[in-house]
C-alpha cells in the first residue's frame, strides 16, 4: 500500500531533527559507531531524501563513483563528449565534484536543493570538498544529471568522506572499477551498501584487456550474484586508444543509451527514483533504530550509575541504623560519660523524690545542662560524627569501585581526577562539619521534643521527675538500644556494672513515654543521616549531569522508523513501475 509522501516527509524530518547534535558518550558501547552513523544519516537526509520527498519530479542525480585510477573522470568526459572534469595520472585527480546537467535543469541544482553544504562554482575550477562545479551541457537529456565524484579509496580522508556522501545522495550509480581492482574489498563495501539501500546502478568494468573480456566479465557477474546483486548490469570497456582524450563513442554506447532512456522515458526514470528513495527510507529506518538503541544504552548506563550511588548510600544508612540498634555504640566515651552521670546519684534521687521538674524550673532552664549531662551529650555527638564519616567513606569507596567496573563510570571518574578536582573516592571534606552540625541540631530537637512531651497531660510522673535535660540524656542512650529500650545484656552495658545503673534502668525502661521518645528520636536521627548522605550522593549526580539522557530523541526515532520502514511511494512520480532503467 502506497504511503502518503507528506507522511514520509514528516517522518524523515523527525529523524533529521532527532539526529541533530546527539549527546552520545564514546564510553557507551556502540556510541562511536552510532554517532558516525547519525552524522552520515543527516547528510543523506539533507543531500537526497528530504529534497527528493519535497520534489519527486526533480531531475535524477546519477553519481559516477569508484576506485582510484578506475577512469571515472575519463568516462564522464566521454559520456558528455567534452572535458568537463579533469582526468590525469596523479592521485587523487578529482578533488572537488563536478556536476553536469541539461540547461533546463540548471535552476534546480543552482538553488542547492541537493547537496546543500557544497558551494556552487559556475565558472572556473572548484577547490576542495566545500565546493561543487556546475557544468551545463546539451549532451545530457533533461531530467538527468551526471556527477563525477572523488575516489572512494583516496589517500585523502576528506576525499573519501566526500565520495561516500555523494554516493549516498544519488538516485542512481554508475560504479566504475577496473580489471586490476574489481576484486578489492573497498569497492565491494560500497556495492553492498547499494544493495542494502536498493540503489539502481550500472557497474562499469573499465580498462579490460581485450583477451580477458569474457573471463573478467563472467567473474565479476559471479561475484555480484554471490552478493545478491546478480541483476546489476555490467558494461565492459576494453583498454583502447583515446580519441581527443576521450573514449571512442562506441565504447560508451550502452551507458549513453541508459542515460538517454532515463531522460526520455518518464516511467523508467520515476521507477528508478522511487526504488532508490524507498530503499533509502528503509535503510534510514533501520539505522534510526540502531541509533535509538545506542541512546537507550546510554540512558540505561546512566540509570545504572545512579543506582550504584543510591545502593551504596542506602547500604551505608542501613549499617548506621544497625549500629544504632545493636547497642554497639554504647561503648567507649559514651559509656564512660553515662556511668559518670549515673555515678552522681542525681538521677536516682530525682526518681525517688520527684524533684526533677521543680529543679529544671529553678536551675537547669536558667543555667543550662549539668556537667555530666553536657559531657554525655558531647560524647554522643562525637561518636555519631565518627560513625557517619566512617560509613560515608565506605559508601564513597563502594560507588567508585562500582563505577570503575563500568566504562561510562570509569570515564566520569577520570574526568574528576584532574588538578584541583574534587575526589569522589571518599566523603567530601565538609562531611565532618556537616555531621557535627546535624547531630547537634538533632540533639536540640530532642530537647524540644522532651520539653513538649513534659508539658502534656499524658506525661508520666516518672518521666517528669527526671527533668528535661536528664530525660533527654536517657533518651539519647536508649536511641542506641535494639528496640527502643534496653533489656538483658544491653541493660548491663548501658547501666555499667553498678547497682545504681540497674536501679535507674528498672525505674525508667518501663516508662512507655521514654520508650516512645527513644523510637521517635532514633527515626529522626536516621532521617538526619539520610539527608547528609543524600548531599554526599549529589556529588556523583553532579558528575552524571555531564552525560545527557535523551529519551525524547530515542522515542522520536523509533516512531519515525516505524513509518519509514514500510515506505511505499507507489506511482506518485509518474506512471509505470515495470522497469528501473538497466543498461543493456
Phi, psi and omega in degrees: 000131182293144178258137178302130184298323179297323178294318178295319180296321179294317179294319179296320178295325178294321176297315180301315180295321182289332183278349185289117177056055178294136182273059182274129180268128182303332184288343180279136183305128177080001184292319180300313180296319180295322179294317178296319180295318179299318179297317179293323179295321178299316179296317181296320178295314182290321187280329190226303193294308182295316176298321182291320177294330179285336182207091181290341181269002182294159181303146177284135179258115178256118182259129175267113182232165178159189188278167175300132176075010181281344178098030181297311183294319177299317181294318179299313179299322182291322179291324182275335181080024179200160179276090180264339178224148193265109172280167179181178182268332181284149182241139355280154179270294180282108178256339175231139184290152177236124181247122181253131183218162176288153181305322183290345181259006186300317184300321182298313184281327178291332181284359176062038174293315176257153181048055187293342182283347183264126176290143180272134175242115184266336179225144180081188184270145172273151184231129173072181187279357182269355184232156176221127180275131176257131181233127177270133182214133176281355180287340179261142178288153175299142179093359180223129176238149183242129183237119176274121186250163176294172182290137178289340180241031182300152174291341178273123178299319180298320179294317179298317180297317180293320179300318178297317180297317182293319178295326178290338181272356188279150166276325180217158179241144157248107186259119188254129172224178184235166179301330182275342189237001190294339181263005179295154184290319186299312178303323183288334173297320179289321179296324176295322177297318178299320178296316181298322181273350182072026182289122176295140182202164171237135176259125179257118175265104191258161175055051182266128174301134184307322182289341184255011186303308185294314184295316182292318179297318180296319181292319178296320178298321178295317179296320178297318180297321180295334178262019178061035176237031187295339181271000181289125179294146176241129174248120182261125179243113184283156175295127184201166179291150180267155177242115183056038177077012180227167176289149176301152184302321184293341180287335183247013181304314181300320180289321177298319180296321179296314179295318180296323180292321177300321181285324187269333183253102183300322181295318179297313180296316182295323178296318179294318179297316179299314182299315180295317182292316179297320177296319179296319180294317178296320178295318177297324179298313180296318181289330176297320178295321178298317178293319178299322177298319179295319177297319180293324177296323178293318176300316180296322179295318178294317179300320180295318179295323176295320177297321178303317181293311181301315184293320181296316182281332173294321177294320177298320179293321177299321180292323176297316178299318178297321177298320179293317186281338185280345185082003183295337181278351178276059181222173170057230188295322180296314180297318180297316180292327178293315178295325178295319178295320178293326184295339179289340181075356185294321182294316179296319180299321180293319179299322184283328186256343182070025184270357187300317184294318180295318182297318179300320180294320187277328190236297191298320182294340181264313187265349180096192185290156171287163184300312183297319179295319180296318181292324176296316179300317179296321180296319177298317179300314182297315184290323178291320178299316178296319180296313182299318180293317182297312180291327176295318177298319179297321179295317179299317179296323179293319178299312182298319179298319179290317181294323181296336179276357182239130186306314182293318178296319180296322178295318179296321178294321179296323179292341186262006185249016178286176180303128178077000182286154179283129180279135178260004184279348179216176180297159180294151181302334183271002184295319180304309181296318180295321179295316179300314180296320181293319179294319178297320177296321178297318178297321177296319178296324179295317176301316178296321179296314179298318180297318180295318180295321180297336180271359181266154182293332183283353179297137182279157178298323180298317178296316182295329183293337181287331186085162187297307185292319180292320178297320178296321178297316179297316181297320179300320178294318181291338176301330182274012182262167189290316186237017182095357177208152183263135178222156173057233183297326180295323178296322178295322178293311184292328182267001184069199180262004188276147175295327179299317180298316179296320180299316180295314183296317179299327181283327189263322190296335178282355182280114183297330179299313181292319180297318179295318178297321180298318178296314179300317182294321180295316180297321177297320179294318179298319177296323178298315179294321179300319179296321178296317181288329174299319178295322177295318181295333182298335177300320180286324176296326176296318177297320180291335181296342178288343179259116183279137175255120187240074179288333181295316180294321179299313180295319180295319179298318181292320178297314180295321180298324178299324179286315185287333188298329183246030183301129175218109189275342178068218186258033185295337183253022179151215186258270193283169178229021190278341187217148175246016171080046178290152178275134180248000000 
